[in-house]
Amino acid sequence: MKVKGNHVILSLVCLVLGFIMAFSYHLTQLETQQAKPDMTDSQYKETLSLRNELIAQEETNRKLQKELNQKQAKVQKNEKELAKEAADFNSLAKDAEKYRMFLGKVKVKGKGVKITLADGAYDPNQDNVNNYLVHEHHVFKVVNELYISGASAVSINGQRLTSRSYIVCNGPVITVDGVPHPAPFVISAIGDPDVLASSINLSGGVKDQLVNDNIVFALEKVNEIVMNPVLGN
């Protein structure tokens, strides 16, 4: 059987292409082996050891991060507690200062009112002159109303009152903590002048009651009243 010429040429072309493909594959394998040479046993063990150390370190980091988060939460809790304690301390300090002020232990000054109570003009047609005098219950009414209205400190004729003060009527004079004071009686109070004055001047309130008892009443708002601490109390 005759072999045609084109068959020979086709066979040669296929042979050359096959050789080129085999050579290229072999060359690629060589380059791959050169780029990524096989690791030795010692290198593999070292790589594995480093990898294990890295994993262990990451685990340690996670634990430390968890502990850090817990400690930060504890610190924040302590800070809130300290802030609350500081607020409580400030509140207690203010209360202590307020109590010292009520006890008359510290000097105080501020706006307030001055109320003057004087004996009324005696009417000869009346039988009892006592109906025209200022008595302790008149002073009590004013003092109690001032405290109820928010007065922080009160004095009578310059003598400061404390939580243990007492007022007694003794004829034409009254005694405050054993000290006698004649009329007129000037009752000073530190506080909001508008609030104190409004409370005293309420219709049917303290002022009206005093006027009905023939007491001469006067009220004055004052920008500054100074009261010294009570000594030996």
C-alpha positions in Angstrom: 0.0 0.0 0.0 1.4 3.3 -1.0 1.9 6.0 1.7 0.8 9.3 0.4 3.0 12.3 0.9 0.5 14.3 2.9 0.2 11.4 5.5 4.0 11.6 6.0 3.9 15.3 6.6 1.0 15.0 9.0 2.8 12.3 10.9 5.9 14.5 11.2 3.9 17.5 12.4 2.2 15.3 15.1 5.5 14.0 16.2 7.0 17.5 16.5 4.0 18.7 18.4 4.1 15.8 20.8 7.8 16.4 21.4 7.2 20.1 22.1 4.4 19.3 24.6 6.4 16.7 26.4 9.4 19.1 26.6 7.2 22.0 27.9 5.6 19.7 30.6 9.0 18.5 31.7 10.4 22.1 31.8 7.4 23.2 33.9 7.9 20.4 36.4 11.6 21.4 36.8 10.7 25.0 37.4 8.1 24.0 40.0 10.5 21.9 41.8 13.1 24.6 41.8 10.6 27.2 43.0 9.2 25.0 45.7 11.9 22.6 46.7 10.9 19.6 48.9 11.3 20.2 52.6 13.5 18.0 54.6 12.2 16.2 57.7 13.9 18.7 60.0 12.4 21.6 58.1 9.0 20.1 58.3 9.3 19.5 62.0 10.5 23.0 62.5 7.6 24.4 60.5 5.1 22.3 62.4 6.6 23.4 65.7 6.3 27.0 64.7 2.8 26.5 63.6 1.8 24.9 66.9 3.5 27.7 68.8 1.6 30.2 66.7 -1.7 28.5 67.5 -0.8 28.3 71.2 0.1 32.0 71.2 -3.2 32.9 69.6 -5.0 30.9 72.2 -3.1 32.7 74.9 -3.9 36.0 73.4 -7.6 35.2 73.4 -7.4 34.2 77.1 -5.5 37.4 77.9 -8.0 39.5 75.9 -10.9 37.9 77.8 -9.1 38.6 81.1 -8.5 42.2 80.0 -12.2 42.6 79.1 -13.2 41.3 82.5 -10.7 43.6 84.3 -11.9 46.6 82.3 -15.5 45.8 83.2 -14.4 45.5 86.9 -12.6 48.8 86.7 -15.7 50.5 85.2 -17.8 49.0 87.9 -15.4 50.3 90.6 -15.3 53.7 88.9 -19.1 53.9 89.0 -19.1 52.8 92.7 -16.5 55.5 93.5 -18.5 58.1 91.6 -21.6 57.1 93.6 -19.5 57.2 96.9 -18.2 60.6 95.9 -21.7 61.8 95.2 -22.9 60.3 98.6 -19.9 62.0 100.3 -20.8 65.4 98.8 -24.4 64.9 99.8 -23.3 64.0 103.4 -21.0 67.0 103.5 -23.8 69.3 102.4 -26.1 67.7 105.0 -23.5 68.1 107.7 -23.0 71.8 106.7 -26.8 72.3 106.8 -27.0 70.6 110.3 -24.2 72.8 111.6 -26.0 75.8 110.3 -29.2 74.7 112.0 -27.3 74.1 115.2 -25.7 77.5 114.9 -22.2 76.2 114.7 -21.1 78.2 111.7 -21.4 81.8 110.6 -24.0 82.4 107.9 -25.1 85.2 105.7 -27.5 85.8 102.8 -30.7 87.4 101.7 -33.8 87.2 103.9 -36.4 89.2 105.8 -36.7 91.2 109.0 -40.0 91.2 110.8 -40.6 93.6 113.6 -43.2 92.9 116.3 -44.1 95.8 118.6 -46.6 96.3 121.4 -49.9 97.9 120.3 -51.2 101.2 121.5 -53.0 100.6 124.8 -56.7 101.5 124.8 -57.7 102.7 128.3 -61.2 101.5 127.7 -59.9 97.9 127.7 -59.6 96.0 130.9 -56.4 93.9 130.1 -53.2 95.6 129.0 -51.8 92.2 128.1 -54.1 92.2 125.0 -51.7 94.8 123.5 -48.4 93.1 124.4 -46.3 90.8 122.3 -46.2 87.4 123.9 -44.1 84.3 123.2 -46.8 82.6 121.2 -46.8 85.6 118.8 -43.0 85.1 118.3 -43.5 81.4 118.0 -46.0 81.8 115.2 -43.5 83.9 113.2 -40.5 81.7 113.9 -42.3 78.5 113.0 -43.7 80.0 109.8 -40.3 81.1 108.7 -38.8 77.7 109.3 -41.6 76.0 107.5 -41.1 78.4 104.5 -37.4 77.4 104.2 -35.5 79.8 106.4 -32.0 78.4 107.0 -31.3 80.5 110.1 -33.4 82.7 112.4 -32.5 85.2 115.1 -34.4 87.3 117.6 -33.0 90.8 118.4 -29.7 89.5 117.0 -29.7 86.4 119.2 -29.5 83.3 116.9 -31.8 80.4 117.5 -30.7 76.8 117.5 -32.5 73.4 117.6 -32.5 73.6 121.4 -33.6 77.2 121.8 -36.6 78.1 124.0 -38.6 81.2 124.3 -40.5 82.2 127.5 -42.7 85.2 128.2 -41.9 87.1 131.4 -44.2 90.1 131.7 -43.3 92.8 129.2 -40.2 91.0 128.0 -39.5 87.6 126.6 -36.4 85.5 127.3 -34.6 83.6 124.5 -32.4 80.8 125.9 -32.4 82.7 129.2 -31.5 86.1 127.8 -34.3 88.7 128.3 -35.4 90.9 125.3 -37.8 93.9 125.5 -40.1 94.8 122.7 -39.9 95.6 119.9 -38.8 92.2 118.7 -36.9 92.0 115.4 -37.0 88.5 114.0 -34.4 88.0 111.2 -34.5 85.1 108.8 -32.1 84.0 106.0 -33.8 82.5 103.0 -35.6 83.4 99.8 -37.1 86.8 100.6 -40.0 86.5 98.3 -41.0 83.0 99.6 -40.7 84.0 103.2 -42.6 87.3 102.8 -45.4 85.6 100.8 -45.8 82.9 103.5 -46.0 85.4 106.3 -48.4 87.7 104.3 -50.9 84.9 103.3 -54.5 86.0 103.8 -55.7 84.7 107.1 -52.1 83.7 108.0 -49.6 84.8 110.6 -49.6 88.5 109.8 -53.4 88.8 110.0 -53.5 86.8 113.2 -50.9 89.2 114.8 -52.7 92.3 113.6 -56.0 90.9 115.0 -54.2 90.6 118.4 -53.3 94.3 118.3 -49.6 93.7 117.4 -47.8 96.3 115.4 -46.4 94.3 112.4 -43.7 95.3 109.9 -41.8 93.2 107.3 -38.8 94.2 105.3 -36.8 92.3 102.7 -33.1 92.5 103.2 -30.3 91.9 100.7 -27.8 90.7 103.3 -28.2 89.3 106.8 -25.2 88.1 108.8 -25.6 85.7 111.8 -22.5 84.7 113.9 -22.2 81.2 115.3 -23.6 80.5 118.8 -20.7 80.3 121.3 -20.6 77.6 123.9 -23.5 75.7 122.5 
